[in-house]
Amino acid sequence: MKRAALVVLMSALVFTAACKKKVPVAVAAPVVNNDPGPVKTTVQPPVLISVPRIDSFTAEPARVERGQSITLRWATTNAETVTLDQGVGTVAANGTRQLFPTGSTTYVLIARNGTMSDTRTVTVDVTAPPPITNTPPPVSEDTAATIKRLTDELQKQDIYFDYDMAEFREDARRALNTDADLLKRIFALDQRVNFVIEGHADERGSAEYNLGLADRRAIVTRDALVQLGVPANRLRTISFGEEAPVCQDANEACWQRNRRAHLSQAQ
Amino acid sequence: MKPSYILLVTALAALSLPFLTAQQQGRIEDKIVGYGTTRIALPDFRAKGAAQPLMATFNETVWNDLADSGILEILPKTSYPLEVPQSPADFRPPVNGQKSGMWLTDWSNAPVNTNYLGIGYIDVNGTDMVLRGSLLNVGLADVKTASMFANNPYFGPVTEDGARKIAHEYAADILKNLNATSLAGTKIYFVSNRTGQTEIWSMDFDGQNQQQMTRHGSITKMPTISPDGRLAAYATMQNSRWEIRVIDTETRRQQAFVTPATSTITTPEFSPDGKKLWFSMVINDSPLQIVRTNVNGGGLERVSQARAIELSARVNPKTGTEVVFISDRNRHQQLYKMNLDGTGIEMLTAGDGDVSNPAWSPDGRQVTFAWNRGFDPGNFNIFVMNVAKRELVQLTHGNGTNENPYWAPDGVHIVYSNRHGNSTQIYSMLANGQRVKQLTSTGNNVQPVWAAKIN
């Protein structure tokens, strides 16, 4: 797997970086006070610079899903300035910071004092929300044509609702049975394809509430399809509220066409 | 009763609202907009020479500006004395208790009964005209103390525009002297589809200077503005998921905000201290539930715990502890109130029809909202409720659907959207339902919010 390789590579980088940095610090420290200066008339007072040191630098947790937060925690000694990269900038000598990484990220903490510095890195592994498919084989042209025919048929079979309701009528139950059957056939033919269940509402309730109502329609539709044997992990829901009507007139025939759950192929 | 009251009250009585008598209702509206407390008499100003044909424009402009402020009752001209002064110098104090000419009591006593009097005259000087305008508090004993300002000069060209300019300046000085909160510099943010995409726009309080704020090219709605006017948050559909975005209102640069993982989000709103964002979202297949986060999306807290759609949580800007929201827990969407932690839930509306879009008045006493009681589904009208007393006033009466009311920072005006036929536009009005003004006309425009001036 690619991710595993990435993690190994990151760990290796972190390891080598940590090794490289420690050596020059250990060597450089004595050099500063190593001025013999025996013949001068005026004596320069020795400039004592303490060696900056990062005592600890951790990320908690080290692995999150995208959208979740992590907390960086660090402690330093003898640092004049402490900086954190990834756009954070100067931070306190000892502190914590809550961050929301959008992808796997290596954070670099640098403690400086004069020309000397200590650097540590910590890597956070950010995973995407669980993927639905795992790279199945592509389908043949014949199968693709069949899938297209079944999908077209599916798109004509919306599930309709009464005003301000998310309960199924008899006609909706018939449509659900047809849709479940079509979905199962499509899923059996192609392992890669997934579907989004869109919830829609007519224009009459408030636009804000209609997002909630249409969401409920999408969720009950998904639950019913799963009851009828459609695999849940290949369905996702989204609410359009009243924002994507198929019909614009202000009459019941039109409103009814808009109060629906609609299935569309996921991108 | 003044004629304007009678008209209003008659109109309301005809609709026979169940909660209050028409008289009670009239009194509440008066309190909201400050009528009955501050009265001004505004006789027509006169001019010489070339300015004469412009006086109708001038007088109308001053009258409209003062009426639009919503804090003054302008007394009808039919009650004014026949002799009208043009400057404080025209008054003659009584001698030994006997009238010796025009005097302040001509205005402070019946039948005028005014608190304030605006007078002046216009001269022409070459291509310029000069207004000498005064404002008097006629309840005081002598002309000097009564004169809040006397013969202030205002200059403009002898044109219609010039007449409007000096009229606006004079009216602004009157309002400033009467401590009116100015709306100048406040902005209204709203949603428009005029480009073919649904995006967030902004405009000045009077509808001027309309500007596009977002360019997401998807569905982008429900703006909310931080109390200091600097940040805008809104919901946008991105990759088949609803997300919240936060931008700087001046630079339009996107700020850090990570939307909690969910499919659907609605009604974001900043808390009165600007530190939290309240909104509703789907949590593990729940119906929309009220939550709040920090303004970067972290620190998610669930507030409502109901098997119902709950949304539009609005925190009282004065107390910071009371929250109104919409829930369909009793089947119909109604207005409720609760504490910050979700306890102490009380239903505020009567249980019938559908309620939506509550918004607090700046003083934290009134909530305005849309309600379709007595009308067909979707036919909303604007109401105002005094939350402590549960007193209710209906501000719009049919004429299409009226939704998304939002209070202006002056506490006197309300902005809302009206749909009539296939066109939805944004209007402002006084919080007593009067002086309705259309602010938009291109495309369809919805969900206005009135933001404070940035200091």
HADDOCK unambig.tbl for C-alpha pairs under 7 A between the chains (distance, minus, plus):
assign (segid A and resid 67 and name CA) (segid B and resid 258 and name CA) 6.03 0.50 0.50
assign (segid A and resid 67 and name CA) (segid B and resid 259 and name CA) 6.98 0.50 0.50
assign (segid A and resid 67 and name CA) (segid B and resid 260 and name CA) 6.32 0.50 0.50
assign (segid A and resid 67 and name CA) (segid B and resid 261 and name CA) 6.60 0.50 0.50
assign (segid A and resid 204 and name CA) (segid B and resid 377 and name CA) 6.23 0.50 0.50
assign (segid A and resid 204 and name CA) (segid B and resid 378 and name CA) 3.96 0.50 0.50
assign (segid A and resid 205 and name CA) (segid B and resid 378 and name CA) 5.14 0.50 0.50
assign (segid A and resid 206 and name CA) (segid B and resid 356 and name CA) 6.34 0.50 0.50
assign (segid A and resid 208 and name CA) (segid B and resid 266 and name CA) 6.03 0.50 0.50
assign (segid A and resid 208 and name CA) (segid B and resid 267 and name CA) 6.45 0.50 0.50
assign (segid A and resid 211 and name CA) (segid B and resid 266 and name CA) 7.00 0.50 0.50
assign (segid A and resid 212 and name CA) (segid B and resid 287 and name CA) 6.60 0.50 0.50
assign (segid A and resid 212 and name CA) (segid B and resid 288 and name CA) 5.61 0.50 0.50
assign (segid A and resid 212 and name CA) (segid B and resid 309 and name CA) 6.21 0.50 0.50
assign (segid A and resid 216 and name CA) (segid B and resid 287 and name CA) 6.44 0.50 0.50
assign (segid A and resid 219 and name CA) (segid B and resid 285 and name CA) 6.96 0.50 0.50
assign (segid A and resid 238 and name CA) (segid B and resid 240 and name CA) 6.56 0.50 0.50
assign (segid A and resid 238 and name CA) (segid B and resid 241 and name CA) 6.61 0.50 0.50
assign (segid A and resid 238 and name CA) (segid B and resid 263 and name CA) 5.81 0.50 0.50
assign (segid A and resid 238 and name CA) (segid B and resid 264 and name CA) 6.71 0.50 0.50
assign (segid A and resid 239 and name CA) (segid B and resid 264 and name CA) 6.21 0.50 0.50
